[in-house]
Amino acid sequence: MARHHPQQPVIDPGALQLAGYAAEALRDLNHLTRGHEAWADPAELSRLLAELAVVASRLPQLLDQLCCWLRHEHDAAPMRADANADPAELVCLAAAHLTRASHCAHNLADTLDNAHQHVAHLARA
């Protein structure tokens, strides 16, 4: 739960709702693209790949912002952890994983864009 500091707004609950929508949208895409009949032609697949590349390209900024928030909050007022865990170590580990996820998302965006560029040259015979 976000701590409220004077001069700092509490996170808009809409952000969590949007993340839920994104997760559900990807679940729906998984279901819609299961069969061979999912696409009428390669142009549709090309467009989906382009959109997925955009989604992936936007993840690094979000992940970096989450990492910055976590570090800032811990630096401002150290957090507590359950059991015998060290909160500083948990923050450090989480931040490292968020940074790695940001790099992976950047690579994913590039890879999806490359796939899109190849598929864009295809059409039904």
N, C-alpha and C positions, 0 to 999 in steps of 0.2 A: 504494500500500500504506500502511496506517495506521501511523504511528509510535507506538510505545508509550512513554508518559510515566509515570513513577511517579504514582500516584494517579489515573491515567486508564485506564479499561479499553479494550482493543482492541475495535473494532466487532464485534458478533456477526455471524458469517457468515450467520446466518439472515436478516438484513436484505437481503443481496444475493439470497438464494434467494427471498424474498418478492417482490422487484422482478421477478425472472424469472418467477414465477408470474403476477404482474399482467400482464406483457407477453404471456405465452402466453394468458391468459384473454381479453385484448382481441383477440388474433389469432383465437382460437376464435370469439368473438362476431362478428368480421368475416365468418367463413365461414358461421356459422349464420344470419346475417341477410341473406344475399345475394339470395335470391329473394323473389318476391311471396308465396310460401306460408310465409314465416317466422313469420307471426303468425296466430292464429285470430281475434283481434278486437283493437280498439284498446286494450282494458284491459291486454293483455299488453305492448303497446308503451309504454303509460303507465307501467307498473311498471318496465320497463327504463330509461326516461328518468329516473324517480325515482332508481333505483340509480346511474345514470351521473352524475346531479347530485351525489349523495353522494360518489362517487369523486372528482369534480372538486373538491368543497368541501374534501376532505381534503388535496389536493395543496399548497395554499399553505403549510400548516404544515410539511409535509415539505421543501418547497423552501427555506423560510426557515431551517429547521434545517440543511440542507446548506450554505447560504450562511454561516451563523454558524460552522459547523465549519471551513469553508475559511478564513474570515478569522481565526478564533482560531488555527488551526494555523500560518498564515503569520506572524501577529503573535508567536506563542510562539517560533518558530524558522523564520526565512525558508526557503522552499523553493528548490530549484534547478529549472532548466528545461533542456530539451534545446536543442541548436543555439545560436543567438544570441538566444533569446527572454529577455525580462526577466520573472522569476517574479512580481514585484510587479504588473506590468502584466497578466499572465495571470490572477492572482488577482482583480484589480480587474475585468477584463472578464468573467470567469466569474461573479463575484458580481453584476455588473450584469445579466447574462443570467438568472441565477437569480431575481433580484428581479423582472425583467420577466415571467418565466415564472410566478411566483407571482401577479402581478396578472392575467395572462392566464387562469390557472386559476380565479381568483375570478370573473372575467367569464364564463368557460365554465360554471361552476357555476350562476351566475344565469341564463344563457341557457338551459341545459338545464332548469332548474327552470321557467322560463317556458314552454318547449315542453311540459313535462310537464303544467303547469296547463291548457293548451289541450287537449291530447290526452285528459286526464282527463274531459272533457265529451262525448267521442265514444263511440258504440256502433254496432254493425252494425244496419242497418235491418231 
